[in-house]
Amino acid sequence: MKTKFIPDGYMGEMPAAFCPSCFKLLNGVTNMEGQEKPKPGDCTVCMGCASVLRFTEDMQLEMSSLMEIPVEYRFNFAKMVAAVKQIAGIR
């Protein structure tokens, strides 16, 4: 996938990584707030199982939780988790 920039944020490729919860291959990211690529310590949501994940130093993924998300972003992450669960048919 070629890296693309969209007006509201970054959308592009990342090193291939597997979700540590459902083992889905994740190789793309979207930053909804800016045009920065993800960096170690940033969090994301798995599109397969809606797990909250954090990028490690080598840009792999490890489990995280909503409680580890900074308070000012927690509500938006909770909405993303809910949206992914609805799309994926997860209860």
N, C-alpha and C positions, 0 to 999 in steps of 0.2 A: 504494500500500500504506500503510495506517495504521500508525504506530509503535505497537509493543506491548512490554510488559515481561513477562519470564518470571521465575520465582523464582530461577533460577540465573544470570541474566545478561540482557544487552540483546539484543533482537531487533527490528530495525526497518528503516526505509528509510534510504537514503543518496542523495546526488546520483547520477544515472545515470552510469556510467563503463564503458568498455570495457576488457577485459583486453588489455594490450599484446602478449600472446603469441598468443592464439587469437581475439581480438576479440569474445568473448562479452560481451553486455550484462549488467552486474552492477549491481543496484539494491537489494540487501538485504544486511544484515549480521547476524551473531550474535556477541555477546561471551560467551564461555563462562565468564568469571571474574568478571564484575561487571556493573553496569548502566550503564556509561559508553558513550556513543556513541563511534565511532572518531574519532580526531583525527590531524592530520598527523604522519607518522612511524610510525604504527601499521601493522602488517602483517596480511595476510589471505591466504587461499588461494583461487584461482579454482576455481569448481565445474565449469568446462568442461574445463580442461586441467591442473589441479593445480599451476599455477605459484604461487610465493610472490611476493606483491605488497605494495607499500608505498603508503600514502596520501601524496600530495604536499600542499603548502601549500593548493592549491585543491581538495583532496579528489578529485583524479583518481588513477589508479593507475599505478604504474611498476614495472618488474621489480625484484625483490629476490632473496635467496637464503637458505637456511637458515643460512648462515654469518653473515648480518647480524642474525639473531634473537638476542636475549640468551640466554646459555647456559641460564638457568633455564627458558626457554620452548621451547627448541629441540626437546626430545624430543616435547612435545605437538604442535608444528607438524609434525614428521616423521610422527607418527601421523595427523594430519589429511591431509597430502599423500598418504600411503598409502591412507587410506580413500577419498579422492576418486578416486584412480587406480583403485581397485577398483570403485567405483560407476560410473565413466565408462568402464570397460573399457580403461584406458590401461596399457601395460606400462612 
